[in-house]
Amino acid sequence: MSMTLSSVRPMQSQRPCEGALSLAELEDAARLDEDVLMLAQRVSCAHDERSRYPDAFSGGLKLRLRDGTELEHFESINRGAEGQLLSIEQVQDKFLENCALTIPAAAAQQLWSAILGLDEMNDVTELMSLLRTRASGA
């Protein structure tokens, strides 16, 4: 899939989308942001023949500037897919970023450490306790 933006103007702010797509951009605060909604009115989506779906979630973006100049970028293989695997540090960063939406950083780090030790665990009671506490908000 490719998206085309026409007549791009500078956005009034750098919130809430700042060059990345994460779970935070799916929250109401980001999706309902005035600048995001105005930009969405100028977006069109179309299938791109370069897509490698279903093997990868390919995608691209083409910007058409006011002077007619077109800028384009296409990713044939999404990050995390075979051929563009994430490092353990990138996986950890993504995990902690996603957890930050619901639990404190220290709790997320404790959960990450417990998950990394899963292969050596004889008993998952402690891990389940961490998950249960996080899910219940207690």
DRENRO-539588 format. One record per atom (N, C-alpha, C): x, y, z. Coordinates in steps of 0.05 Angstrom, whole numbers, plus 5000, padded with zeros to 4 digits. Example, Ala and Ser with C-alpha at 12.3 -4.5 7.8 and 13.67 -1.06 7.14 Angstrom:
BEGIN
526448865156/524649105156/526449345156/525749555142/527349795143/525850015157/
***
This chain:
BEGIN
501749775000/500050005000/501850255000/501050454986/502450704986/500450924993/501451135005/499751365012/500951604997/499151774988/500052024975/498852254990/500552444996/499752695009/499952914989/497953074986/498053294967/498153554981/499553744969/499754024979/500454025009/502753915015/503553895043/504254175053/503154245076/503854485090/505154415117/506654585128/507854525154/505654485175/505954285192/504054245213/504454455235/502354525248/502554725269/504154645293/504354385297/505754285321/507254025314/508853935332/510153675328/508853465345/506453515356/505053315371/502953185354/501952965359/503152765376/504852575359/504752595333/506352415316/509052545309/511152415317/513752535312/515652345298/514852255275/516552095258/516551805263/514651705278/514451415284/511551345287/511051085283/508350985289/508650785311/507350835333/507350655356/504450635367/504050485388/501450465399/500350745408/502150925416/501351185425/499851335403/500551295378/499251425356/496451315350/495751095362/493150975359/491251065381/492251205401/490551305423/488951545412/486651595425/484851805417/486252075416/488052135435/489352395435/490852445409/492152235398/493652265373/491752265349/489952075349/488152045325/486252275322/485552415344/483652635342/484952905343/487652905342/489053155341/488353315317/487853575320/486953745298/488853735274/491453755278/493353745256/493253475242/492953265257/492852995245/490352965228/488153065238/485553045223/485653215198/486953455199/487153615175/488953485154/491153365163/492953225145/491552985133/489952845149/488552605139/486652665116/485652915115/483852995093/485253005066/487953025067/489453045042/490952785035/490252565048/491552315043/489852135026/491052005007/489651794992/491351544993/490051314994/491451054996/490850894971/492850744962/492550574939/494350334941/493550114928/495349884927/497749954911/500049854919/502549904905/503549634895/504049614869/504949364857/507549254868/509049424882/511549334894/511049184920/508649184930/508049054955/508748764955/509848674977/510548384980/508648244998/506348365004/504248235021/503347975007/503047765021/502947725050/505547655063/507747645048/510347575059/511447795076/510748035071/511648265087/509548485085/509548665104/507748885104/509149125091/509349125065/510749335050/509049595052/510349815048/508850065047/510650295039/509350505031/510850735021/509250995025/510551205020/509451475022/510451645000/508651784986/509451974966/508352244973/510052434975/509152714981/509252884956/507153024951/507153214929/507153494941/509253634938/509553904949/508054104932/507554334943/506054544929/507254624902/509954604900/511154674875/511154444855/509854214862/509653984844/511753774848/513753844864/515853644869/514653404884/515553164876/514652924890/516952794905/516552724930/518452584946/517252314953/518852104950/517751834955/519651664971/518551494988/520051295002/518351045004/519550814999/518150554999/519750355015/518450205033/519749995048/518549735038/520149565025/519049305015/518749105037/520349125058/520148935081/519949105106/517749045121/517349195146/519349115168/519949295186/521749235208/520549005224/522248815231/521448585246/520948345230/520648375204/520148145186/522848025178/522647775168/525047645158/526447825137/528947865141/530448045124/530848315136/529448375157/529748635171/529048595201/530248385212/529648315240/530548525259/529248545281/529948735302/532048615320/533848785330/535848695350/534348665376/535648535395/534448495422/534048775435/535848965430/535549235441/533049375429/532549335403/530249455390/527649325400/527649065405/525348935416/524749035444/526949055460/526549155487/525449445487/526649615470/525649885469/522649895461/521849735442/519149725433/517349625456/518149415469/516649305492/516249515514/518449645522/518249835543/516550075535/516850165510/515150385500/512250315501/511550075492/508749985493/507749965521/509349855539/508549825567/508150105580/509650295571/509450565584/506650685582/505050585564/502250685561/500550605585/501350385599/499650285621/500950235647/503650195648/504950135673/507450295676/508350335701/510850495706/513250355693/515250515687/517750415674/519050205690/519250235716/520550035733/519049765732/516449775731/514849525729/515249395702/515349555681/515849455654/518549315652/520549435664/523249325664/523249055680/521849045702/521748805718/520348585701/518248655688/516848465671/518548365648/520048545635/521948475614/523948275624/525148325647/527148145658/525947875664/523547865674/522247605680/521747455654/520847595634/520347455608/522947345596/525147495599/527747395588/528647145603/527847115628/528646875644/526646645642/524746675624/522646465622/523746185617/525746165600/526945905593/528045755618/529045915637/530245795661/528345755684/525845855681/523945835703/522845555706/522845455730/521545205737/518545255744/518045495751/515345575761/514745855751/512545885738/511846155727/510046315745/509846235770/508146375789/508946675791/511546735794/512347015796/511647175771/512147055748/511447195723/508447245721/506947045728/503947075727/503047285747/504447305769/503847505789/504347785777/506647815764/507248075751/505148145730/504347955715/502348005694/499648065706/498847915726/496247955739/496148235752/498248305766/498348565779/498048795759/499448765736/499348965715/496548985703/495448755698/492848755685/490648855703/490848815728/488748895747/489049185755/491449295750/492049575759/492649595788/492949365802/493549365831/496549415836/
***
